[in-house]
Amino acid sequence: MYAVLDIETTGGKYNEEGITEIAIYKFDGHQVVDQFISLVNPEIDIQPFVVKLTGINNAMLKNAPKFFEVAKRIIEITDGCILVAHNAVFDNRILTTEFRRLGYHYEKQSVCTVELSKKLIPGLPSYKLGKLCRSLAIPVASRHRADGDAMATVQLFKLLLNKDVDKEIIKKAVKTLNKKKLAPKLQNLLDELPSKTGLFYLHNGTSTILYIGKGKNIKKSVNQLFLRTSKKAKEIQKNVTSVSYEDTGNELIAQLKFAEELKVNKPKYNFIKKNNLHKVHFNNDNFLVVEKGRDTGEKSVLLIENNELKGFCFTDLNYQINNLEVLHNLLSSIENNILNRNIVKKYLQKNNTKKIIQF
C-alpha cells in the first residue's frame, strides 16, 4: 500500500517552513482507495514568491486547521504505507519536522518518483513534475496545488509500476508488509486478490519472487495453484508468505509481460521451456494494437514500428495514442524476439476483431 502525497509550504529557512496545503492519496498499486486533502494554517507568513507560485495566501489560511488538528488523520491514512512523492526527500522532511514539533516520532519508508523516472524513463529533457507530465501527456488539474500535483504523481507512479520489469518497487512494498508478520495462511492470501486478467507473484519472507503466474482470473489461478498436490506445488505453498499481482486488462499484455518477467526475474519455481518457433512477419510494418485497459476508459496500446515490436503502455487519452513521440516515452519496452512476435501474431489471428491503427 502506498500513500502518494504532495505538500505545499510557506517557503523560508531550512526546517523552519510550515505546511500550507497537503494532499494524500492512498493507492493500492491499482487504484486510489482513500484520500485526504486540506489547507493548513502554518501560523507563519507565506513567502511572497510562494504566494505567486501556488496562489495560496495568508488570508486563505486564516480559518484553516492547524497541523496538530490534521495530524491524526495523516497518521491514519498513511498507516502501513510507503510514502510516494515527487522529490520525496523534501516532502518526507517537511512531514517529519512537523510531527517532531508535536513531540511525535513519524518515520516512513519512501519512494521518489524523480529517481524512479530517471531510471525507468531515461533521456527526458526535464524531470520536474510539470515538464515530465508534459513529456508523458499526463494531465495536471492544478499545478503547484497539493491535490493536482499529488494526483499527477499517482498517474506517474502507475506508469512507473508498469515499466518496472525487475519488480523492485513491488519487492520493497512486500518487504515492508512482511515486517508486519503477514499471516501465511493461503486463504488469507486469496482474499486479497481480484478476479481480473493479469499476472501474480508469489513471494517468500524476504520478498523474493518464488513464482510468477498469469490467468484470465487471477484469484482463480492462484486458488488452483494452492489446491495442487504435486511436490513443487506443496513446496510453493509452504514457502509463500505474500502474493502481489498486476492487472493487465487483457490477455495479450499478460502474455507479453509474463514472457518478459520470467526471463528477467528467473523465479525458482517457474519452468521455462524452450519453444521451437519460427520467425514471423506482420502484415503491416507500422501499426498499433489497441485493446481494453485495466479500468473503464483506459486502453492498452502495443506499438509495432518498422515491423519490430517496440513496447506497450496503458493510456486513457487519444492524444497519447496519436502522438508517437509521447507514446515512445510511455512504452514499457519488450524484446523483438521470436517468442514475443509469435505471441502477438497468434493473438491477432485469434482475436481478429480487435482495433488496429495503421500509420
Contacts in CASP RR format, 6 or more apart in sequence:
PFRMAT RR
TARGET T0000
AUTHOR 0000-0000-0000
METHOD contacts of the structure
MODEL  1
MYAVLDIETTGGKYNEEGITEIAIYKFDGHQVVDQFISLVNPEIDIQPFV
VKLTGINNAMLKNAPKFFEVAKRIIEITDGCILVAHNAVFDNRILTTEFR
RLGYHYEKQSVCTVELSKKLIPGLPSYKLGKLCRSLAIPVASRHRADGDA
MATVQLFKLLLNKDVDKEIIKKAVKTLNKKKLAPKLQNLLDELPSKTGLF
YLHNGTSTILYIGKGKNIKKSVNQLFLRTSKKAKEIQKNVTSVSYEDTGN
ELIAQLKFAEELKVNKPKYNFIKKNNLHKVHFNNDNFLVVEKGRDTGEKS
VLLIENNELKGFCFTDLNYQINNLEVLHNLLSSIENNILNRNIVKKYLQK
NNTKKIIQF
1 26 0 8 1.000
1 27 0 8 1.000
1 28 0 8 1.000
1 29 0 8 1.000
1 80 0 8 1.000
1 81 0 8 1.000
1 82 0 8 1.000
1 173 0 8 1.000
1 177 0 8 1.000
2 26 0 8 1.000
2 27 0 8 1.000
2 28 0 8 1.000
2 29 0 8 1.000
2 81 0 8 1.000
2 82 0 8 1.000
2 83 0 8 1.000
2 84 0 8 1.000
2 111 0 8 1.000
2 157 0 8 1.000
2 173 0 8 1.000
3 24 0 8 1.000
3 25 0 8 1.000
3 26 0 8 1.000
3 27 0 8 1.000
3 77 0 8 1.000
3 78 0 8 1.000
3 81 0 8 1.000
3 82 0 8 1.000
3 83 0 8 1.000
3 84 0 8 1.000
3 108 0 8 1.000
4 24 0 8 1.000
4 25 0 8 1.000
4 26 0 8 1.000
4 27 0 8 1.000
4 84 0 8 1.000
4 85 0 8 1.000
4 150 0 8 1.000
4 153 0 8 1.000
4 154 0 8 1.000
4 157 0 8 1.000
5 22 0 8 1.000
5 23 0 8 1.000
5 24 0 8 1.000
5 25 0 8 1.000
5 78 0 8 1.000
5 83 0 8 1.000
5 84 0 8 1.000
5 85 0 8 1.000
5 91 0 8 1.000
5 95 0 8 1.000
5 146 0 8 1.000
5 150 0 8 1.000
5 153 0 8 1.000
6 22 0 8 1.000
6 23 0 8 1.000
6 85 0 8 1.000
6 86 0 8 1.000
6 91 0 8 1.000
6 146 0 8 1.000
6 147 0 8 1.000
6 148 0 8 1.000
6 149 0 8 1.000
6 150 0 8 1.000
6 153 0 8 1.000
7 19 0 8 1.000
7 21 0 8 1.000
7 22 0 8 1.000
7 85 0 8 1.000
7 90 0 8 1.000
7 91 0 8 1.000
7 94 0 8 1.000
7 95 0 8 1.000
7 146 0 8 1.000
8 19 0 8 1.000
8 20 0 8 1.000
8 21 0 8 1.000
8 22 0 8 1.000
8 50 0 8 1.000
8 54 0 8 1.000
8 56 0 8 1.000
8 144 0 8 1.000
8 145 0 8 1.000
8 146 0 8 1.000
9 17 0 8 1.000
9 18 0 8 1.000
9 19 0 8 1.000
9 20 0 8 1.000
9 42 0 8 1.000
9 50 0 8 1.000
9 94 0 8 1.000
10 17 0 8 1.000
10 18 0 8 1.000
10 19 0 8 1.000
10 20 0 8 1.000
10 42 0 8 1.000
10 44 0 8 1.000
10 45 0 8 1.000
10 46 0 8 1.000
10 47 0 8 1.000
10 50 0 8 1.000
11 17 0 8 1.000
11 18 0 8 1.000
11 46 0 8 1.000
11 47 0 8 1.000
11 50 0 8 1.000
12 47 0 8 1.000
15 93 0 8 1.000
15 97 0 8 1.000
16 44 0 8 1.000
17 42 0 8 1.000
17 94 0 8 1.000
17 97 0 8 1.000
18 40 0 8 1.000
18 42 0 8 1.000
18 44 0 8 1.000
18 67 0 8 1.000
18 94 0 8 1.000
18 98 0 8 1.000
19 40 0 8 1.000
19 42 0 8 1.000
19 67 0 8 1.000
19 94 0 8 1.000
19 95 0 8 1.000
19 98 0 8 1.000
20 39 0 8 1.000
20 40 0 8 1.000
20 42 0 8 1.000
20 46 0 8 1.000
20 50 0 8 1.000
20 54 0 8 1.000
20 56 0 8 1.000
20 61 0 8 1.000
21 38 0 8 1.000
21 39 0 8 1.000
21 40 0 8 1.000
21 54 0 8 1.000
21 56 0 8 1.000
21 145 0 8 1.000
21 146 0 8 1.000
22 36 0 8 1.000
22 37 0 8 1.000
22 38 0 8 1.000
22 40 0 8 1.000
22 70 0 8 1.000
22 74 0 8 1.000
22 146 0 8 1.000
23 35 0 8 1.000
23 36 0 8 1.000
23 37 0 8 1.000
23 146 0 8 1.000
23 147 0 8 1.000
23 148 0 8 1.000
23 149 0 8 1.000
23 150 0 8 1.000
23 151 0 8 1.000
24 35 0 8 1.000
24 36 0 8 1.000
24 37 0 8 1.000
24 74 0 8 1.000
24 77 0 8 1.000
24 78 0 8 1.000
24 150 0 8 1.000
25 32 0 8 1.000
25 34 0 8 1.000
25 35 0 8 1.000
25 150 0 8 1.000
25 151 0 8 1.000
25 154 0 8 1.000
26 32 0 8 1.000
26 33 0 8 1.000
26 34 0 8 1.000
26 35 0 8 1.000
26 77 0 8 1.000
26 78 0 8 1.000
26 81 0 8 1.000
27 33 0 8 1.000
27 84 0 8 1.000
27 154 0 8 1.000
27 157 0 8 1.000
27 158 0 8 1.000
29 158 0 8 1.000
29 161 0 8 1.000
30 247 0 8 1.000
30 294 0 8 1.000
31 295 0 8 1.000
32 154 0 8 1.000
34 77 0 8 1.000
35 77 0 8 1.000
36 70 0 8 1.000
36 73 0 8 1.000
36 74 0 8 1.000
36 77 0 8 1.000
37 146 0 8 1.000
37 147 0 8 1.000
37 150 0 8 1.000
38 64 0 8 1.000
38 65 0 8 1.000
38 70 0 8 1.000
39 56 0 8 1.000
39 60 0 8 1.000
39 61 0 8 1.000
39 64 0 8 1.000
39 65 0 8 1.000
40 61 0 8 1.000
40 64 0 8 1.000
40 65 0 8 1.000
40 66 0 8 1.000
40 67 0 8 1.000
40 70 0 8 1.000
41 61 0 8 1.000
41 62 0 8 1.000
41 63 0 8 1.000
41 64 0 8 1.000
41 65 0 8 1.000
41 66 0 8 1.000
41 67 0 8 1.000
42 61 0 8 1.000
42 67 0 8 1.000
43 66 0 8 1.000
45 58 0 8 1.000
46 56 0 8 1.000
46 57 0 8 1.000
46 58 0 8 1.000
46 61 0 8 1.000
50 56 0 8 1.000
51 57 0 8 1.000
53 144 0 8 1.000
54 144 0 8 1.000
54 145 0 8 1.000
55 144 0 8 1.000
55 145 0 8 1.000
56 145 0 8 1.000
67 98 0 8 1.000
67 101 0 8 1.000
67 102 0 8 1.000
68 102 0 8 1.000
71 98 0 8 1.000
71 99 0 8 1.000
71 102 0 8 1.000
71 104 0 8 1.000
74 95 0 8 1.000
75 106 0 8 1.000
78 108 0 8 1.000
80 176 0 8 1.000
80 177 0 8 1.000
80 180 0 8 1.000
81 108 0 8 1.000
82 108 0 8 1.000
82 109 0 8 1.000
82 110 0 8 1.000
82 111 0 8 1.000
82 172 0 8 1.000
82 173 0 8 1.000
82 176 0 8 1.000
83 91 0 8 1.000
83 92 0 8 1.000
83 95 0 8 1.000
83 108 0 8 1.000
83 109 0 8 1.000
83 110 0 8 1.000
83 111 0 8 1.000
84 110 0 8 1.000
84 111 0 8 1.000
84 113 0 8 1.000
84 153 0 8 1.000
84 157 0 8 1.000
85 91 0 8 1.000
85 92 0 8 1.000
85 110 0 8 1.000
85 111 0 8 1.000
85 112 0 8 1.000
85 113 0 8 1.000
85 153 0 8 1.000
86 112 0 8 1.000
86 113 0 8 1.000
86 114 0 8 1.000
86 129 0 8 1.000
86 149 0 8 1.000
86 153 0 8 1.000
86 156 0 8 1.000
87 112 0 8 1.000
87 114 0 8 1.000
88 110 0 8 1.000
88 111 0 8 1.000
88 112 0 8 1.000
88 113 0 8 1.000
88 114 0 8 1.000
89 110 0 8 1.000
89 112 0 8 1.000
91 110 0 8 1.000
92 108 0 8 1.000
92 110 0 8 1.000
95 106 0 8 1.000
96 106 0 8 1.000
96 107 0 8 1.000
99 105 0 8 1.000
99 106 0 8 1.000
100 106 0 8 1.000
109 172 0 8 1.000
109 176 0 8 1.000
111 157 0 8 1.000
111 169 0 8 1.000
111 172 0 8 1.000
113 153 0 8 1.000
113 156 0 8 1.000
113 157 0 8 1.000
113 160 0 8 1.000
114 127 0 8 1.000
116 157 0 8 1.000
116 160 0 8 1.000
116 164 0 8 1.000
116 169 0 8 1.000
117 124 0 8 1.000
117 127 0 8 1.000
117 132 0 8 1.000
117 156 0 8 1.000
117 160 0 8 1.000
118 127 0 8 1.000
120 160 0 8 1.000
120 163 0 8 1.000
120 164 0 8 1.000
121 136 0 8 1.000
121 160 0 8 1.000
121 163 0 8 1.000
121 329 0 8 1.000
124 132 0 8 1.000
124 135 0 8 1.000
124 329 0 8 1.000
125 131 0 8 1.000
125 135 0 8 1.000
126 132 0 8 1.000
126 135 0 8 1.000
129 140 0 8 1.000
129 149 0 8 1.000
129 152 0 8 1.000
129 153 0 8 1.000
129 156 0 8 1.000
130 140 0 8 1.000
130 143 0 8 1.000
130 152 0 8 1.000
132 138 0 8 1.000
132 156 0 8 1.000
133 139 0 8 1.000
133 140 0 8 1.000
133 152 0 8 1.000
133 156 0 8 1.000
135 326 0 8 1.000
135 329 0 8 1.000
136 156 0 8 1.000
136 159 0 8 1.000
136 320 0 8 1.000
136 326 0 8 1.000
136 329 0 8 1.000
136 330 0 8 1.000
137 315 0 8 1.000
137 317 0 8 1.000
137 319 0 8 1.000
137 320 0 8 1.000
137 323 0 8 1.000
137 326 0 8 1.000
137 330 0 8 1.000
138 152 0 8 1.000
138 155 0 8 1.000
138 156 0 8 1.000
138 159 0 8 1.000
139 152 0 8 1.000
139 155 0 8 1.000
139 317 0 8 1.000
140 148 0 8 1.000
140 149 0 8 1.000
140 151 0 8 1.000
140 152 0 8 1.000
141 147 0 8 1.000
141 148 0 8 1.000
141 151 0 8 1.000
141 152 0 8 1.000
142 148 0 8 1.000
142 149 0 8 1.000
143 149 0 8 1.000
158 314 0 8 1.000
159 313 0 8 1.000
159 314 0 8 1.000
159 330 0 8 1.000
160 169 0 8 1.000
161 169 0 8 1.000
161 170 0 8 1.000
161 246 0 8 1.000
162 246 0 8 1.000
162 313 0 8 1.000
162 314 0 8 1.000
162 332 0 8 1.000
163 332 0 8 1.000
164 170 0 8 1.000
165 260 0 8 1.000
165 261 0 8 1.000
165 264 0 8 1.000
165 332 0 8 1.000
166 264 0 8 1.000
166 265 0 8 1.000
167 201 0 8 1.000
167 209 0 8 1.000
167 261 0 8 1.000
167 265 0 8 1.000
170 201 0 8 1.000
170 244 0 8 1.000
171 203 0 8 1.000
171 207 0 8 1.000
171 208 0 8 1.000
171 209 0 8 1.000
172 207 0 8 1.000
173 244 0 8 1.000
174 203 0 8 1.000
174 207 0 8 1.000
174 242 0 8 1.000
174 244 0 8 1.000
175 206 0 8 1.000
175 207 0 8 1.000
177 242 0 8 1.000
178 203 0 8 1.000
178 205 0 8 1.000
178 206 0 8 1.000
178 207 0 8 1.000
178 241 0 8 1.000
178 242 0 8 1.000
182 241 0 8 1.000
182 242 0 8 1.000
184 240 0 8 1.000
184 241 0 8 1.000
186 226 0 8 1.000
186 237 0 8 1.000
186 240 0 8 1.000
189 222 0 8 1.000
189 240 0 8 1.000
189 242 0 8 1.000
189 243 0 8 1.000
190 219 0 8 1.000
190 222 0 8 1.000
190 223 0 8 1.000
190 226 0 8 1.000
190 243 0 8 1.000
192 243 0 8 1.000
193 200 0 8 1.000
193 218 0 8 1.000
193 219 0 8 1.000
193 222 0 8 1.000
193 243 0 8 1.000
193 245 0 8 1.000
194 218 0 8 1.000
194 219 0 8 1.000
194 245 0 8 1.000
194 247 0 8 1.000
195 217 0 8 1.000
195 218 0 8 1.000
195 219 0 8 1.000
195 220 0 8 1.000
196 217 0 8 1.000
196 218 0 8 1.000
196 247 0 8 1.000
196 249 0 8 1.000
196 294 0 8 1.000
197 215 0 8 1.000
197 216 0 8 1.000
197 217 0 8 1.000
197 218 0 8 1.000
197 247 0 8 1.000
197 248 0 8 1.000
197 249 0 8 1.000
197 250 0 8 1.000
197 251 0 8 1.000
197 254 0 8 1.000
198 214 0 8 1.000
198 215 0 8 1.000
198 216 0 8 1.000
198 218 0 8 1.000
198 245 0 8 1.000
198 246 0 8 1.000
198 247 0 8 1.000
198 248 0 8 1.000
198 249 0 8 1.000
198 253 0 8 1.000
198 254 0 8 1.000
198 257 0 8 1.000
199 212 0 8 1.000
199 213 0 8 1.000
199 214 0 8 1.000
199 215 0 8 1.000
199 218 0 8 1.000
199 245 0 8 1.000
199 246 0 8 1.000
199 248 0 8 1.000
199 254 0 8 1.000
199 257 0 8 1.000
199 258 0 8 1.000
199 261 0 8 1.000
200 212 0 8 1.000
200 213 0 8 1.000
200 214 0 8 1.000
200 218 0 8 1.000
200 221 0 8 1.000
200 222 0 8 1.000
200 243 0 8 1.000
200 244 0 8 1.000
200 245 0 8 1.000
200 246 0 8 1.000
201 209 0 8 1.000
201 211 0 8 1.000
201 212 0 8 1.000
201 213 0 8 1.000
201 243 0 8 1.000
201 244 0 8 1.000
201 245 0 8 1.000
201 246 0 8 1.000
202 209 0 8 1.000
202 210 0 8 1.000
202 211 0 8 1.000
202 212 0 8 1.000
202 222 0 8 1.000
202 236 0 8 1.000
202 240 0 8 1.000
202 242 0 8 1.000
202 243 0 8 1.000
202 269 0 8 1.000
203 209 0 8 1.000
203 210 0 8 1.000
203 240 0 8 1.000
203 241 0 8 1.000
203 242 0 8 1.000
203 243 0 8 1.000
203 244 0 8 1.000
204 210 0 8 1.000
204 239 0 8 1.000
204 240 0 8 1.000
204 241 0 8 1.000
205 241 0 8 1.000
205 242 0 8 1.000
207 242 0 8 1.000
208 268 0 8 1.000
209 265 0 8 1.000
209 267 0 8 1.000
210 236 0 8 1.000
210 239 0 8 1.000
210 240 0 8 1.000
210 267 0 8 1.000
210 268 0 8 1.000
210 269 0 8 1.000
211 225 0 8 1.000
211 236 0 8 1.000
211 240 0 8 1.000
211 267 0 8 1.000
211 268 0 8 1.000
211 269 0 8 1.000
211 270 0 8 1.000
212 258 0 8 1.000
212 261 0 8 1.000
212 262 0 8 1.000
212 265 0 8 1.000
212 267 0 8 1.000
212 270 0 8 1.000
213 221 0 8 1.000
213 225 0 8 1.000
213 258 0 8 1.000
213 270 0 8 1.000
214 221 0 8 1.000
214 254 0 8 1.000
214 255 0 8 1.000
214 257 0 8 1.000
214 258 0 8 1.000
215 221 0 8 1.000
215 251 0 8 1.000
215 254 0 8 1.000
216 251 0 8 1.000
218 245 0 8 1.000
218 247 0 8 1.000
222 243 0 8 1.000
225 233 0 8 1.000
225 236 0 8 1.000
226 233 0 8 1.000
226 237 0 8 1.000
228 234 0 8 1.000
232 269 0 8 1.000
235 269 0 8 1.000
236 269 0 8 1.000
246 257 0 8 1.000
247 294 0 8 1.000
248 254 0 8 1.000
248 257 0 8 1.000
248 293 0 8 1.000
248 294 0 8 1.000
248 300 0 8 1.000
249 291 0 8 1.000
249 292 0 8 1.000
249 293 0 8 1.000
249 294 0 8 1.000
249 300 0 8 1.000
250 291 0 8 1.000
250 292 0 8 1.000
250 293 0 8 1.000
250 300 0 8 1.000
251 347 0 8 1.000
252 289 0 8 1.000
252 291 0 8 1.000
252 300 0 8 1.000
252 302 0 8 1.000
252 343 0 8 1.000
252 344 0 8 1.000
252 347 0 8 1.000
252 351 0 8 1.000
253 291 0 8 1.000
253 300 0 8 1.000
253 302 0 8 1.000
253 312 0 8 1.000
255 343 0 8 1.000
255 347 0 8 1.000
256 302 0 8 1.000
256 312 0 8 1.000
256 334 0 8 1.000
256 340 0 8 1.000
256 343 0 8 1.000
256 344 0 8 1.000
259 339 0 8 1.000
259 340 0 8 1.000
259 343 0 8 1.000
260 334 0 8 1.000
260 335 0 8 1.000
260 340 0 8 1.000
262 270 0 8 1.000
262 272 0 8 1.000
263 272 0 8 1.000
266 272 0 8 1.000
275 338 0 8 1.000
275 339 0 8 1.000
275 342 0 8 1.000
277 338 0 8 1.000
277 339 0 8 1.000
277 342 0 8 1.000
278 338 0 8 1.000
278 342 0 8 1.000
279 338 0 8 1.000
279 341 0 8 1.000
280 338 0 8 1.000
280 341 0 8 1.000
280 342 0 8 1.000
280 345 0 8 1.000
281 307 0 8 1.000
282 304 0 8 1.000
282 307 0 8 1.000
282 341 0 8 1.000
282 344 0 8 1.000
282 345 0 8 1.000
284 304 0 8 1.000
284 356 0 8 1.000
284 358 0 8 1.000
285 304 0 8 1.000
285 305 0 8 1.000
285 306 0 8 1.000
285 307 0 8 1.000
286 304 0 8 1.000
286 305 0 8 1.000
286 306 0 8 1.000
286 307 0 8 1.000
286 358 0 8 1.000
286 359 0 8 1.000
287 304 0 8 1.000
287 356 0 8 1.000
287 357 0 8 1.000
287 358 0 8 1.000
287 359 0 8 1.000
288 301 0 8 1.000
288 302 0 8 1.000
288 303 0 8 1.000
288 304 0 8 1.000
288 321 0 8 1.000
288 356 0 8 1.000
288 357 0 8 1.000
288 359 0 8 1.000
289 301 0 8 1.000
289 302 0 8 1.000
289 304 0 8 1.000
289 344 0 8 1.000
289 348 0 8 1.000
289 354 0 8 1.000
289 355 0 8 1.000
289 356 0 8 1.000
290 299 0 8 1.000
290 300 0 8 1.000
290 301 0 8 1.000
290 321 0 8 1.000
290 354 0 8 1.000
290 355 0 8 1.000
290 356 0 8 1.000
290 357 0 8 1.000
291 299 0 8 1.000
291 300 0 8 1.000
291 301 0 8 1.000
291 302 0 8 1.000
291 354 0 8 1.000
291 355 0 8 1.000
292 298 0 8 1.000
292 299 0 8 1.000
292 300 0 8 1.000
293 299 0 8 1.000
293 300 0 8 1.000
293 314 0 8 1.000
294 300 0 8 1.000
294 314 0 8 1.000
295 316 0 8 1.000
297 316 0 8 1.000
298 314 0 8 1.000
298 315 0 8 1.000
298 316 0 8 1.000
299 314 0 8 1.000
299 315 0 8 1.000
299 316 0 8 1.000
299 321 0 8 1.000
300 312 0 8 1.000
300 313 0 8 1.000
300 314 0 8 1.000
301 312 0 8 1.000
301 313 0 8 1.000
301 314 0 8 1.000
301 315 0 8 1.000
301 320 0 8 1.000
301 321 0 8 1.000
301 327 0 8 1.000
302 309 0 8 1.000
302 311 0 8 1.000
302 312 0 8 1.000
302 344 0 8 1.000
303 309 0 8 1.000
303 310 0 8 1.000
303 311 0 8 1.000
303 312 0 8 1.000
303 327 0 8 1.000
303 328 0 8 1.000
303 331 0 8 1.000
304 310 0 8 1.000
304 344 0 8 1.000
308 336 0 8 1.000
309 334 0 8 1.000
309 335 0 8 1.000
309 336 0 8 1.000
309 340 0 8 1.000
309 341 0 8 1.000
309 344 0 8 1.000
310 328 0 8 1.000
310 331 0 8 1.000
310 333 0 8 1.000
310 334 0 8 1.000
310 336 0 8 1.000
311 331 0 8 1.000
311 332 0 8 1.000
311 333 0 8 1.000
311 334 0 8 1.000
312 331 0 8 1.000
312 332 0 8 1.000
312 334 0 8 1.000
313 320 0 8 1.000
313 327 0 8 1.000
313 330 0 8 1.000
313 331 0 8 1.000
313 332 0 8 1.000
315 321 0 8 1.000
315 330 0 8 1.000
319 326 0 8 1.000
320 326 0 8 1.000
320 327 0 8 1.000
320 330 0 8 1.000
321 327 0 8 1.000
321 357 0 8 1.000
324 359 0 8 1.000
334 340 0 8 1.000
348 354 0 8 1.000
348 356 0 8 1.000
END
